[in-house]
Amino acid sequence: MTKELLKLFNDIDKIYYLESFGFNNDVPVYRNFTHLNAKVFFYILDKCDLEYYVFAGTSVGYIRNKKNIPWVDDYDIIVFEEEINKFENVVMPKLIEYGFAHDLPMPYSKKCNVGYHIMSNFGQKCFQCDVFYTNVNSEGIIKNTGIHWGLYNTKNIHIDMVKPSKYLTIDNDLTLPFFNEIEKDVEIEYGDVYNNVVLNINHSQGYSVNEDFNKTYKHFNDIKCEIINKTYSLFKNHKYNENISLENYDDFFLDYKYDDLYNMSIVFMKYIYTHNAKHLYILDQRFLIFCVDLKFYFNNIKISFYVTCKLENKNEILLNYVDNVFYSNKDYINIDNFDLFFLQKPNINKIKVITFGTYDLFHIGHENILKRSSEYGELVVGVSTDELNLKKGKISINNLEKRKSDVYNSTYAIEIFDEESLELKNEYIKKYNCNLLIMGDDWKNAFNECDCACLYLPRTPGISTTMLKEEMKLNETTNEII
């Protein structure tokens, strides 16, 4: 194996791979998640009718095998002077809207106007494209507009080699505008890219490997596979047995000291593994970034995500890695974006809530839980029959019809039915086509085996049917004494 590659990875036993962030060292790796970000990025540029030209490492990759270099740092594009205004005032706001961030390439570059780094809001390890602002001098040579940022400044590349662009497809499904004379440009800038491979990692000076690129690519991918297999060994023989609902990101990570997403993702997957998750129900969008790796290492896990507040733009792309999306309000999610973002479109439906209770001596606590439940979506309520209450050791003051009437008059439920058995909750969920079970937190974790998300809301303090009954008994006793 190429010793130069082994030097890059140093202590390979300490390196892991995530589909979201790549390796946990400084060696970048081009992967499906990077490619998905690239597709969205270039789609936006094209929709804004920006004139741009892909070059540098992406061109080298295309010339070799029509794929990006396996350890590619980023994409590089040229934007000529006449397009800078459009890029900054039309394209960049649209990129930000769709979840990308931007930064100046150097602290002093604002004065020089050399261009921008555009990256995923999750960081460069997910995606980056360097935008080189470029002009044409009096001799027809292209130059960076600022401090001569970029190798092309020193190579006397003529504008006729650039324009008009040549559209080529890289990595099977990404069609981009390259330099018109891409082969000539690559030869001038990089020399023989077939028999000489430059390992230029994270814009370092790099070093050369004098061998056929196919051999180096194979060695790199062999190391990558070894690291993936080692990471997978942490989770092998996973048992798909349990349903897990995750409501609050802050509570979940409260006991963990990690503050970077890479280590947090490993912690999260270990949790999924130790809890034998088969279906994950997510009610906090901050968990979505971990779904990229869940779907990579846990092939058979099912993931349902509940949109209960406005979905952040940067998270829309992560819905590629869930099976179901349930939303409580159509304004919380931009369904129009789905054709852009999705390789495999998830099932999309409204949230439909189910809850159960006795609702005897209907009071403010009942009112509150019905109101809060209805805020998540359409609400179906199961009211315990008198017979079921007897099995639970309860004797209701009001009969079933009165209790159902009280629930109906609260106006929060779209449908009310008789609950005849505690053991039939899953059947009721399926019968009424519900996807979120909400109960008071006195039932915490009692129904997690149900085939939907389970949310246990805090009960209203200072009030309960039991308290009201005790007050009634006390009043009766007082009246008897009087």
N, C-alpha and C positions, 0 to 999 in steps of 0.2 A: 504494500500500500504506500502511496506517495507520502514521504516523510514530511513534506511541507504541509500537507493536510493535517497530519497527526499533530504537528506543532500548533496549528490553529486551535485544535480542540484541547490541547494540553492534557489534563486529567479527565479522560473520557468517562470514567466511572462516576464522576460527580455531575455529569451533564444530563439534563432531561429535555424532552421535546413536548411542546404544546402546539396544537394547531392554531391557537389564537396568537401566541407571541413567539413561536419558534423555539430556539435553544435558549437555555438560561445562562449562556455566556455571550460574548460579543459577536459571535459569528451569525450573520443573517442567513435566512433560508426562504426561498420563494415557495409558496404553498397555496392551497386552494383559497384560504381566507384572504391572503394578499391579492390573489387574482380577482376575487369577487369585489373587493374594494376598488381595484383598478377598473373593472368593468363599469361600476357606478361612476367613478371619477371621469372617465373618458366619455361616458354617455352624456354627462352634464356639459362638458366642453363642447361636444358636438351639437347638443340641443341649443346651446347659446351661439352657435355658428362662429366659434372662435377659430381663427386660422393658427394652427400650431404644427410643429414638426417633431416627431420622436427621433431621438438619436442616442449616441453614446452606448452604454452597456446593453441596452435593449436591441440596438442594431447589431452589436456583436453576437448576441444570443440568436437573433434571427438568421444571420449569415451562417452560423454554425449548424443549427438544427431546427430553426423556426420555433425555438422555445426560449424563454428567459433563462439567463445563467442561473444555475441552481442556488448560488449564494448571492444573488443580486441584492444590492443595497436599496435601490430605488429605481424609479423611472426618471428620465430626463427629457424635457421638451424645450424647444426654442419658441419664443413668442417675439415677433418683430415689433419694432417701435410703433407702427401704426395700429397695432392690436392691443397695446398696453392699457389704454384707457378702457377698452371693452373688458379686458381681463380683470382689472381692478374694480370696476364699477358695475359690471354685469355678472361676470363669471364667479368672482370670489364671493359675493354675497350669496349666490346660488349654492356654491360649494359649502359654505357655512350652514346654510339652511338644511343641506342634506347630511350634515354631520362630519364635515372636515374642518381641520384647524389649519392655521398658517403661521409662519414665522419668517423673519428675515434670516438669510443664510449667514450673515456676519454682523457683529455689533455695530460696525460703521457703515453697513451697506445701505442704510436708509438714505444717506447723503449721496451715495454712488448709484443707487437705483439699479442694482444688478439683477434683481429678481426675487423669488420667494421659494421657501420650502412649503409645500402643501402636504399635510399628513392626516392620517386617521386621528380622530379625537381620542382614540385609545393609544396613540403613540406611533412613532416611526416603525417599530417592529411589526405593526400590522400593515401599514402602507405609507409610502412617501413618494412624492414626485417633486423634483427640483425644476423650477420654471426659470429659464435663462432669458432675460430681456436682451434683445439682439438688434443691431443695426447693420447697415451695409456701407462700407467706406467707399471712397471715390474710385477705388480699383475693383470694386465688386466683391471684396472680401468681407465675410461676416465676422463681427466682433461683438463681444458682450458690451452693453451700454455703460457699464460702470468701471470696475477695476480689473477687467479681463478675467472674470470668473469662468472657468471651464477650459478644458484641453483644446477645444476647437480654436481658441484665440491664437494659439501658437502654430497652427497648421495651415494657415492660408487657404481655408475652404472657400471656394468661390460660390456666389449665389446661384449660379447655374447648376451646381451639384445638388442644391437644396430644392429649388422651385422648378417646375411644379411638383407637389408632393406625389409620392407613390404609395397607394394604399395596399398594405400587406397584412396578412393574418398570422398572428403569433399565438402560441399556446392553444391552437385549434379553433378558438372562437372569439378572439379579440382583434378586430380589424382597425389598424391605426395608420395615420399619415407619416410615412418615413421620408427621409431625404430621397430625392429623385435618383441620384446615383449612389445608392446605399453601399454597394460593394466597393466603389472607389473611395468613398469617404472613410469606411472602416479600414481599408488598406493604408490610407494616408495617416489616419490618426493612431491606429493600433498595430499596424504591420500584419504579420502572419498570425491570424487568430485561430488557425486550424492546428498548428504544431507548436504553438507557444501559448500557454495559459497564464494569465496574470491574476494572482490571488490578491485582489484589492478589496480589503474588508473594511467597511465603515469609513471609506474615503481615506484610508491610510495609504502610505506610499506603495505598499504591496511588494510582492516578489514573483519571479517568473518560474514556471515549471515547463521545461522543454520536452513536452510530449504531446501526443495527439489529444485534443480536447475530450474526445469520447472516453479516454482512459481516466482522465482526471474527474470528469463528470461521474463516471461509474464509481470511482473511489469515494467521492463525496457522498453520493447516494447510498453507498454501502454503509458508510459511517452513520448517515442519517437513519437508515433502517435499523442499525444496531441500537442506536439511542432510543428510537421509537419502541422497539421490542423491550428494551430495558425498562422504559417508562410504563409500558403496558403490563409488565410483570407485576407492577404494584397493584394492579386491579384484575388480574386474571382469575378465572373461575368465579366471576361475579354471579351472585344468586339474585335473579329478578323476582323478588317475592313481595315487596312492600310498596304501598303508596305513601308518598311524602308530600306534605304541603309546606311551602316556605313563604311566610308572610312578611317578615321584617329582616332586611339585610343587616342593619346595625345590631339587632339582637343576636343574629346568627354568629357574627364575628366578634362579639363582645369579649369572649374569652381568648381570642387569638391576638398575637402581638404583631402579625405581619401587616405591613402597610403598602405592599406592592402587589399588583394584580397577579403576577406570575406565581408567587408563593401562595397567595390566597386561592388560586385556581387548583393547585395541588392539594391544599387543605380541603377544598370543597369536594374534589373527586374522592378523596379518602373518606369523607363523610358519606358520600353516596355509596361507596363500596361497603363500608362497615354497616350501613343501614339497609343493605340489600334492595336498593330502590328498583322498582320496575316502572312506576309512573310517577313523574315529578310534576307537581302543580305549583306554579310560581305566581305569586301575587305582588312581587316587588321587582321592578324592571332592572334594578342594579344586579340581580343574579344572572341576567341574560348573557353577559360576556362569558360566563363559565359554560354555557350550553355548547359553544363551539367545540370545546374539548370533551364534553360529555358525549356528544354525538360521534366523536372520533374514537374514543376508547371504550364506550359502552354502546355497542351497536344496536342492542334491542331495547334500550330505554325509550320510553315515551315521555314527551314533555308537552305540557299545556301551560300556556301563559295567559294571565288575566290582566287586561288593560283596565285598571281602575282609576287611573289619572292620566294626564297628558303624557304620551310617549315621547321621550327625548329623541330628537332627530338622529343622533349618533347610534341609537339602539335599533332603529328600523332595520338595518342590515342584518342584525342578529336574529331576526325572526325567521331567517333561513334555517335556523337550527332548532326550531320547535315544530311540533306536529299539529298543535291546535292553538288558535288565538281566539280568546273570548273577550269581548269588549262591553263595557257598561254604557258607554256613550260614544257615538260615532265621531264626535268632535275630538275625542282623545287619540284617534289614530287616523292617519292619512291613507285610506284604502286605495286611493288613486295611485300611490307610489308602488303598489305591490308588483305590478308588471315590470317595473324597473328593477326592484331589489331582489326578486325571488328567482332562484334557480329551481327550487321545488316549493311551490306555493303551499303554505299550511292551510288547514281547514279553518275557516273564519266564521264565527257565529257570535250572536249576542250572549251576554251572561244571563242565565236564568237561575234564580236562587230558590232553594227550598229550605224551609225551617219547620220545626215541630215544637209543640208545647200544649199545655193544658189550658192556659189562659182563663183560669178561674178567678173570679172577682177582678176583672180586667182593670189594670192600674197603669201608672206612668212607666213602670219597668217594661211591661208588655208593649206599650206604645213605642218606647224608645228602640227596642230591639227590632220591631217590625219596620219602623221608619229607617233605621240604619241598614237593615237588610235590603230594603227596597232601593236604597241608593246604589247598590251594586248592580242591580238589574231587575227584571220582572220577577215578582215574588209569588211563590206558591207556598201555602201554609197547610201543614197537617195538624189537625186538632185531635188530641187524644180522646178516644171514646170513653164513656163511663166504665165500660168493662176493662179497658186497658188500665185506667186509673186504679181500679180495684187490685189488679195484678201488681201494680207498682206500690200498693199500700196506701193509696190516696183515696179520699172521699171528697168529691167536689161539692161545693155549695151550690153552684149553678150546673144545670144539666148540659148535655152536649149541644143542643140547639141554641141555647142562650150563649154559650161560650163561642160557638161559631158565628153567631150574630154580632157579638162584640168585636170579633176579629174583622168581620166584613165591614162594620161601621167605621173601623179605623181607616178604611179606604186605601191601605197600602198593598193588599194582596189582589192579584188578578184571578186567583183560583184558590179555593179552600176545599179540603177533603177530610174524611175521617181517617185518623191513624189508629189502626187496630192492633198493631204489633210493633214493639221496639226492634225486633229482628228483621223487619221488612224494609228498613230504610233504603237499602240499595235498590230494591224493587220499586219503591215509590220514586226514587230518583230517575230510574229508567222510564217508568210509566209516564211521568210528567215532563220528560225530556229536559231535566235540570242538569246543571254542570257545576254548581257551587252550593255546598251545604253550610249553613250558618247556624250555630247554636250558641247559647250562653257559655261562658268559660267555666261554669260548674260542671260541664260535660267535657272538659278539656281532654283531647286525644281519645275520646270514647268511640268515635266513629271513623277513625282514620282508614279503616279497611274499605270504606265506601269508594266507589269508582268515580270520584270527582274531588275537587279541592274541598278541604274542610277548614272553616274559619270559625274560631271560638271568640266571641266578643265579650268584653267585660260587662257584667250585669250592672244595672243601675243601683248605686249604693243607697241603703236606708229604706228599701221597699221590697217586699215580696208577698206572695199570696199567703205564705205561712205566717208572716208577721201580722197580716190583716186578720187572719183567722184567730190568732192568739188575742188580738185586740178585741175581736168580737166576743170571744169566750170571757175575757176579762170584764167587758161591759155587761154581759149577761150575768156574771157572778156578782158584780157590783149592784146591778138592779135587784137581784134576788135578796141581797143583804139589806138594801134600802127598803 
